[in-house]
Amino acid sequence: MSTLRNGNASLSADIAIRFEKAFGVKADTLLRMQTAYQLAEARAHDDDIKVRKFAEAA
Protein backbone atom coordinates (compact mmCIF):
# COMPACT_ATOMS: atom_id res chain seq x y z
CA MET A 1 0.00 0.00 0.00
CA SER A 2 2.85 2.41 0.72
CA THR A 3 4.26 1.89 -2.79
CA LEU A 4 0.90 3.00 -4.23
CA ARG A 5 0.64 5.94 -1.87
CA ASN A 6 4.17 7.11 -2.64
CA GLY A 7 3.63 6.83 -6.40
CA ASN A 8 6.07 3.95 -6.85
CA ALA A 9 3.47 1.53 -8.23
CA SER A 10 0.31 1.64 -10.32
CA LEU A 11 -3.00 0.30 -9.15
CA SER A 12 -3.64 -3.18 -10.52
CA ALA A 13 -7.06 -4.74 -11.01
CA ASP A 14 -6.31 -7.21 -8.23
CA ILE A 15 -5.44 -4.49 -5.74
CA ALA A 16 -8.48 -2.45 -6.82
CA ILE A 17 -10.72 -5.41 -5.99
CA ARG A 18 -9.01 -5.79 -2.62
CA PHE A 19 -9.63 -2.10 -1.88
CA GLU A 20 -13.25 -2.51 -2.97
CA LYS A 21 -13.70 -5.36 -0.50
CA ALA A 22 -11.87 -3.57 2.30
CA PHE A 23 -13.15 0.00 1.90
CA GLY A 24 -16.29 -0.20 -0.25
CA VAL A 25 -14.99 1.94 -3.11
CA LYS A 26 -15.81 0.32 -6.45
CA ALA A 27 -12.82 -1.21 -8.22
CA ASP A 28 -14.07 0.26 -11.51
CA THR A 29 -13.95 3.76 -10.05
CA LEU A 30 -10.45 3.26 -8.68
CA LEU A 31 -9.17 1.94 -12.02
CA ARG A 32 -10.77 4.84 -13.93
CA MET A 33 -9.08 7.24 -11.54
CA GLN A 34 -5.74 5.49 -12.08
CA THR A 35 -6.14 5.69 -15.86
CA ALA A 36 -7.08 9.38 -15.72
CA TYR A 37 -4.03 10.08 -13.57
CA GLN A 38 -1.68 8.22 -15.91
CA LEU A 39 -3.12 10.01 -18.95
CA ALA A 40 -2.69 13.40 -17.26
CA GLU A 41 0.92 12.51 -16.44
CA ALA A 42 1.56 11.52 -20.07
CA ARG A 43 -0.13 14.65 -21.44
CA ALA A 44 2.09 16.79 -19.23
CA HIS A 45 5.02 15.84 -21.43
CA ASP A 46 3.29 14.99 -24.71
CA ASP A 47 5.66 17.29 -26.61
CA ASP A 48 8.42 14.78 -25.81
CA ILE A 49 6.48 11.93 -27.45
CA LYS A 50 7.53 11.79 -31.07
CA VAL A 51 5.35 9.79 -33.48
CA ARG A 52 4.98 10.06 -37.23
CA LYS A 53 1.41 10.29 -38.54
CA PHE A 54 0.20 7.02 -40.05
CA ALA A 55 -0.79 7.37 -43.69
CA GLU A 56 -3.16 4.86 -45.21
CA ALA A 57 -2.16 3.29 -48.51
CA ALA A 58 -4.44 4.48 -51.28
Beta strands, then each sheet from edge to edge (+ up, - down):
end
